[in-house]
Amino acid sequence: MKTIPAKPQARIAAEAGGRQVHESQNRSHNRSRSRSRVRRLIRFRMLYLMMLPMLVLVIINNYLPMFGILIAFKKMNYELGILGSPWIGFENFKFLFATTDAWMITRNTLLYNVVFIATNLVFAVSCALMLNEMRNRVLAKWFQSAMFLPYFLSAVVISYLVFAMLGEEHGFVNNVILKSIGFDPISWYAKPEAWPILLSIINAWKNVGYFSVVYLAAIVGIDEEYYEAALIDGASKWKQLTSITLPLLIPVMVIMTLLQIGRIFYADFGLFFQVTLDTGALYPTTNVIDTYVYRSFMVMGDIGMSSAAGLYQSAVGLVLVFASNFIVKKINRDNTLF
């Protein structure tokens, strides 16, 4: 029987001892981390207690209803309930793609949201920059409040305002503006080609005030020392804008854009249904996924198809957010959403 030389035995013993020391250090480190977590929990217990009601509310409102995703894959029978209804797989999803209107509603939804994201970004940043440059703070607050007011108006109220402007018989545009310059009244609710521009203007009027407040808060948070150093170097207002304000606004602009991209397959139902007065002549340019699903549900009463549309919109939005964030991360990691 061969005997192991003394030197390898010493090496084996040293390695075993090293492993024991390493494991002991790991156990000690884990115990230290656990004690640190407990101390942190005790130290900030009041903050965690304050967070608890909101956490419960989020779980109840945002996570428990996700059980309803099953409806998208079932032929819903109210007597049998969600679990008892027969499973039909992806049959409900064919509803969105098997009709002749599938391409039209998808095109309208995507293009409108792309235009809305671009116009909200450009106009909101421009308004925030102009408000920041106003020296009369009282007047600036008044303009800010006036711009923010439309954001709180419901789609029904906005639909009446739009009708008061565009109505064929008594509308302000037809009876005051066009008549004064010698033009005949225009039947706006029978001209689908005009509504992409009209809806973009209405959406900007309603939402620019909200987004401008977000960007204005970011501008106010910029350190004044940057501008003082720029003034010492002789930089003009335009140079300060392009070299300081806009570069420091980019992270906020990217985050706001990514959040809107997540809902690019969703449409403002009130804008496309109420403001257009659900006029059939305007469907070619105003019919989007949300209004199409609503009208189909009202006709067929199939909740499974509506749930499938909502799940499809959410899944595509999630993928687009991750893809957009990945692209931004490749360009500049500091501007990413997560």
C-alpha positions as CSV (number, residue, x, y, z in Angstrom):
1,M,0.0,0.0,0.0
2,K,1.4,3.3,-1.1
3,T,1.8,6.1,1.5
4,I,1.0,9.7,0.7
5,P,4.1,11.8,1.0
6,A,4.3,14.3,3.8
7,K,4.3,17.4,1.6
8,P,1.0,16.7,-0.2
9,Q,-0.6,15.8,3.2
10,A,0.4,19.1,4.5
11,R,-1.0,20.9,1.4
12,I,-4.3,19.0,1.8
13,A,-4.5,19.9,5.4
14,A,-3.7,23.6,4.6
15,E,-6.4,23.6,1.9
16,A,-9.0,22.1,4.3
17,G,-8.1,24.6,6.9
18,G,-8.4,27.4,4.3
19,R,-11.9,26.2,3.3
20,Q,-13.0,26.1,6.9
21,V,-11.7,29.6,7.5
22,H,-13.4,30.8,4.3
23,E,-16.7,29.1,5.3
24,S,-16.5,30.6,8.8
25,Q,-15.9,34.1,7.3
26,N,-18.9,33.6,5.0
27,R,-21.1,32.6,7.9
28,S,-19.9,35.5,10.0
29,H,-20.5,37.9,7.1
30,N,-24.0,36.5,6.5
31,R,-24.8,36.9,10.2
32,S,-23.5,40.4,10.1
33,R,-25.7,41.2,7.1
34,S,-28.7,39.7,8.8
35,R,-28.2,41.7,12.0
36,S,-27.7,44.9,9.8
37,R,-31.0,44.2,8.0
38,V,-32.8,43.8,11.4
39,R,-31.3,47.0,12.8
40,R,-32.3,48.8,9.6
41,L,-35.8,47.4,9.9
42,I,-36.1,48.5,13.5
43,R,-34.6,51.9,12.8
44,F,-36.9,52.8,9.9
45,R,-40.0,50.9,11.3
46,M,-42.2,54.0,11.2
47,L,-41.4,54.6,7.5
48,Y,-42.2,51.0,6.7
49,L,-45.5,51.3,8.6
50,M,-46.3,54.5,6.6
51,M,-45.6,52.6,3.4
52,L,-47.7,49.6,4.4
53,P,-51.2,51.0,3.5
54,M,-50.0,52.1,0.1
55,L,-48.3,48.7,-0.5
56,V,-51.6,46.9,0.4
57,L,-53.5,49.3,-2.0
58,V,-51.1,48.5,-4.8
59,I,-51.4,44.8,-4.3
60,I,-55.2,44.9,-4.2
61,N,-55.6,47.3,-7.2
62,N,-52.6,46.2,-9.4
63,Y,-51.8,42.6,-8.7
64,L,-54.9,40.8,-7.5
65,P,-56.8,41.8,-10.7
66,M,-54.1,40.1,-12.8
67,F,-55.9,36.9,-12.0
68,G,-58.4,38.1,-14.6
69,I,-55.8,37.5,-17.4
70,L,-57.3,34.0,-17.6
71,I,-60.4,35.5,-19.1
72,A,-58.4,36.2,-22.3
73,F,-57.9,32.5,-22.9
74,K,-61.4,31.3,-22.0
75,K,-64.9,31.5,-23.5
76,M,-66.4,33.3,-20.6
77,N,-69.5,31.8,-19.1
78,Y,-70.9,33.9,-16.2
79,E,-72.7,30.9,-14.6
80,L,-69.5,28.8,-14.5
81,G,-67.2,31.6,-13.5
82,I,-63.6,32.3,-14.5
83,L,-62.2,28.9,-13.5
84,G,-65.1,26.9,-14.7
85,S,-65.4,28.5,-18.2
86,P,-64.0,26.4,-21.1
87,W,-60.5,27.0,-22.2
88,I,-60.1,28.1,-25.8
89,G,-56.4,29.2,-26.0
90,F,-55.7,32.0,-28.4
91,E,-59.0,32.0,-30.1
92,N,-59.9,35.4,-28.6
93,F,-56.7,37.0,-29.9
94,K,-57.8,36.1,-33.5
95,F,-60.5,38.7,-33.1
96,L,-58.0,41.5,-33.4
97,F,-56.2,40.1,-36.4
98,A,-58.8,38.2,-38.4
99,T,-60.9,41.2,-39.4
100,T,-60.5,43.6,-42.3
101,D,-60.1,46.5,-39.8
102,A,-57.1,45.0,-38.0
103,W,-54.5,46.9,-40.1
104,M,-56.4,50.2,-39.9
105,I,-56.9,50.3,-36.1
106,T,-53.3,49.2,-35.5
107,R,-51.9,51.8,-37.9
108,N,-54.1,54.6,-36.4
109,T,-53.2,53.7,-32.8
110,L,-49.4,53.6,-33.5
111,L,-49.2,56.7,-35.7
112,Y,-51.4,58.8,-33.4
113,N,-49.3,57.9,-30.3
114,V,-46.0,58.6,-32.2
115,V,-47.3,62.0,-33.1
116,F,-48.7,62.7,-29.6
117,I,-45.3,61.7,-28.0
118,A,-43.4,64.0,-30.4
119,T,-45.7,67.0,-30.0
120,N,-46.0,66.7,-26.3
121,L,-42.2,66.5,-26.0
122,V,-41.5,69.5,-28.2
123,F,-44.2,71.8,-27.0
124,A,-43.9,70.9,-23.4
125,V,-40.1,71.5,-23.3
126,S,-40.6,74.8,-25.2
127,C,-43.3,76.0,-22.8
128,A,-41.2,75.0,-19.8
129,L,-38.2,77.0,-21.2
130,M,-40.3,80.1,-21.9
131,L,-42.0,79.9,-18.4
132,N,-38.6,79.6,-16.8
133,E,-37.4,82.7,-18.6
134,M,-40.3,84.9,-17.5
135,R,-39.1,87.5,-14.9
136,N,-42.6,88.3,-13.6
137,R,-43.2,85.2,-11.4
138,V,-46.9,86.1,-10.8
139,L,-47.6,86.2,-14.5
140,A,-45.6,83.0,-15.0
141,K,-47.7,81.2,-12.3
142,W,-50.9,82.4,-14.0
143,F,-49.8,81.1,-17.4
144,Q,-48.7,77.8,-15.8
145,S,-52.1,77.3,-14.1
146,A,-53.9,78.3,-17.3
147,M,-51.9,75.7,-19.3
148,F,-52.5,73.0,-16.6
149,L,-56.3,73.5,-16.4
150,P,-57.2,71.5,-19.6
151,Y,-55.5,68.4,-18.2
152,F,-58.3,68.2,-15.6
153,L,-61.2,68.5,-18.1
154,S,-63.0,65.4,-19.0
155,A,-63.4,64.2,-22.5
156,V,-67.1,65.0,-22.5
157,V,-66.4,68.6,-21.6
158,I,-63.7,68.8,-24.3
159,S,-66.1,67.3,-26.9
160,Y,-68.6,70.1,-26.2
161,L,-65.9,72.7,-26.6
162,V,-64.7,71.2,-29.9
163,F,-68.3,71.0,-31.1
164,A,-68.8,74.6,-30.2
165,M,-65.8,75.5,-32.4
166,L,-66.4,73.1,-35.3
167,G,-70.2,72.7,-35.5
168,E,-71.5,73.2,-39.0
169,E,-74.5,75.4,-38.1
170,H,-73.4,77.3,-35.0
171,G,-69.7,76.6,-34.7
172,F,-67.3,79.5,-34.1
173,V,-65.0,78.5,-37.0
174,N,-67.7,78.2,-39.6
175,N,-69.9,81.2,-38.5
176,V,-67.2,83.7,-37.5
177,I,-63.8,82.9,-39.0
178,L,-64.7,81.3,-42.3
179,K,-67.7,83.5,-43.0
180,S,-65.7,86.7,-42.3
181,I,-63.2,85.8,-45.0
182,G,-65.8,84.7,-47.5
183,F,-65.5,80.8,-47.3
184,D,-68.4,78.4,-47.1
185,P,-69.0,76.4,-43.9
186,I,-67.1,73.1,-43.6
187,S,-68.8,69.9,-42.4
188,W,-65.9,69.0,-40.1
189,Y,-67.6,65.9,-38.8
190,A,-67.8,64.5,-42.3
191,K,-64.1,65.1,-43.2
192,P,-62.0,62.2,-41.9
193,E,-58.8,63.6,-43.5
194,A,-58.9,66.7,-41.2
195,W,-59.1,64.8,-37.9
196,P,-55.5,63.6,-37.6
197,I,-54.4,67.3,-37.4
198,L,-57.4,68.3,-35.2
199,L,-56.9,65.4,-32.7
200,S,-53.1,66.2,-32.5
201,I,-53.9,69.8,-31.7
202,I,-56.6,68.9,-29.1
203,N,-54.3,66.3,-27.4
204,A,-51.4,68.9,-27.3
205,W,-53.8,71.5,-25.8
206,K,-54.9,69.1,-23.1
207,N,-51.6,67.5,-22.1
208,V,-48.8,70.0,-22.8
209,G,-49.5,71.9,-19.5
210,Y,-49.0,68.7,-17.5
211,F,-45.7,67.8,-19.2
212,S,-44.5,71.3,-19.1
213,V,-44.8,71.3,-15.3
214,V,-42.6,68.2,-15.1
215,Y,-39.9,69.8,-17.3
216,L,-40.2,73.1,-15.5
217,A,-39.5,71.4,-12.2
218,A,-36.5,69.7,-13.7
219,I,-35.2,73.1,-15.0
220,V,-35.7,74.8,-11.6
221,G,-33.6,72.0,-10.1
222,I,-30.5,72.8,-12.2
223,D,-27.7,74.3,-10.1
224,E,-27.4,78.0,-10.7
225,E,-23.6,77.8,-10.6
226,Y,-23.6,76.4,-14.1
227,Y,-25.3,79.5,-15.4
228,E,-23.0,81.8,-13.3
229,A,-20.0,80.1,-14.8
230,A,-21.4,80.4,-18.3
231,L,-22.1,84.2,-17.8
232,I,-18.5,84.7,-16.6
233,D,-17.3,82.9,-19.8
234,G,-19.6,85.3,-21.9
235,A,-22.2,82.7,-22.9
236,S,-25.4,84.1,-24.4
237,K,-28.9,83.0,-23.4
238,W,-29.0,80.7,-26.5
239,K,-25.7,79.2,-25.6
240,Q,-26.8,78.6,-22.0
241,L,-29.9,76.9,-23.4
242,T,-28.1,74.6,-25.8
243,S,-25.1,73.8,-23.6
244,I,-26.6,73.6,-20.1
245,T,-30.4,73.5,-19.9
246,L,-31.2,71.0,-22.7
247,P,-28.3,68.6,-22.0
248,L,-29.4,68.4,-18.3
249,L,-33.0,67.9,-19.3
250,I,-32.3,64.9,-21.6
251,P,-32.5,62.3,-18.8
252,V,-36.0,63.6,-17.8
253,M,-37.1,63.7,-21.4
254,V,-35.9,60.2,-22.0
255,I,-37.7,58.8,-19.0
256,M,-41.0,60.6,-19.9
257,T,-40.7,59.3,-23.5
258,L,-40.0,55.7,-22.3
259,L,-43.1,55.9,-20.0
260,Q,-45.2,57.0,-22.9
261,I,-43.8,54.3,-25.2
262,G,-45.1,51.8,-22.8
263,R,-48.6,52.8,-23.6
264,I,-48.1,53.3,-27.4
265,F,-50.7,50.5,-28.1
266,Y,-53.2,52.2,-25.9
267,A,-55.3,55.2,-27.1
268,D,-57.1,57.9,-25.2
269,F,-60.6,56.5,-25.4
270,G,-62.3,59.7,-24.5
271,L,-60.4,61.6,-27.2
272,F,-61.2,59.2,-30.0
273,F,-64.7,58.3,-28.9
274,Q,-66.2,61.4,-27.2
275,V,-64.5,64.2,-29.0
276,T,-65.3,62.8,-32.5
277,L,-68.9,62.2,-31.3
278,D,-68.5,58.5,-32.4
279,T,-69.3,59.7,-36.0
280,G,-69.2,56.8,-38.4
281,A,-67.8,58.9,-41.3
282,L,-64.6,59.6,-39.3
283,Y,-63.8,55.9,-38.5
284,P,-61.1,55.6,-41.2
285,T,-58.9,58.0,-39.4
286,T,-60.2,57.9,-35.8
287,N,-60.9,54.3,-35.1
288,V,-58.3,52.8,-32.8
289,I,-57.9,49.6,-30.9
290,D,-59.7,50.8,-27.8
291,T,-62.7,52.2,-29.6
292,Y,-62.9,49.2,-31.9
293,V,-62.9,46.7,-29.0
294,Y,-65.5,48.8,-27.1
295,R,-67.9,48.9,-30.1
296,S,-67.3,45.1,-30.7
297,F,-68.0,44.4,-27.1
298,M,-71.2,46.5,-27.2
299,V,-72.4,44.5,-30.2
300,M,-71.3,41.0,-29.2
301,G,-70.9,41.2,-25.5
302,D,-67.9,38.9,-25.5
303,I,-65.7,39.9,-22.5
304,G,-63.0,37.4,-23.5
305,M,-62.2,39.3,-26.7
306,S,-61.9,42.6,-24.8
307,S,-59.6,41.0,-22.2
308,A,-57.5,39.5,-25.0
309,A,-57.1,43.0,-26.5
310,G,-56.1,44.5,-23.2
311,L,-53.5,41.7,-22.6
312,Y,-52.1,42.2,-26.1
313,Q,-51.7,45.9,-25.6
314,S,-50.0,45.5,-22.2
315,A,-47.7,42.8,-23.4
316,V,-46.6,44.8,-26.5
317,G,-46.2,47.9,-24.3
318,L,-44.0,46.0,-21.9
319,V,-41.8,44.6,-24.7
320,L,-41.4,48.1,-26.2
321,V,-40.4,49.7,-22.9
322,F,-37.7,47.0,-22.3
323,A,-36.5,47.4,-26.0
324,S,-36.4,51.2,-25.8
325,N,-34.6,51.1,-22.5
326,F,-32.1,48.6,-23.9
327,I,-31.4,51.0,-26.8
328,V,-31.0,54.0,-24.5
329,K,-28.7,51.9,-22.3
330,K,-26.4,51.2,-25.3
331,I,-26.3,54.9,-26.0
332,N,-26.0,56.3,-22.5
333,R,-26.5,54.3,-19.3
334,D,-27.2,57.4,-17.2
335,N,-30.4,58.2,-19.1
336,T,-32.1,54.8,-18.7
337,L,-35.3,54.2,-16.9
338,F,-34.0,51.2,-15.0
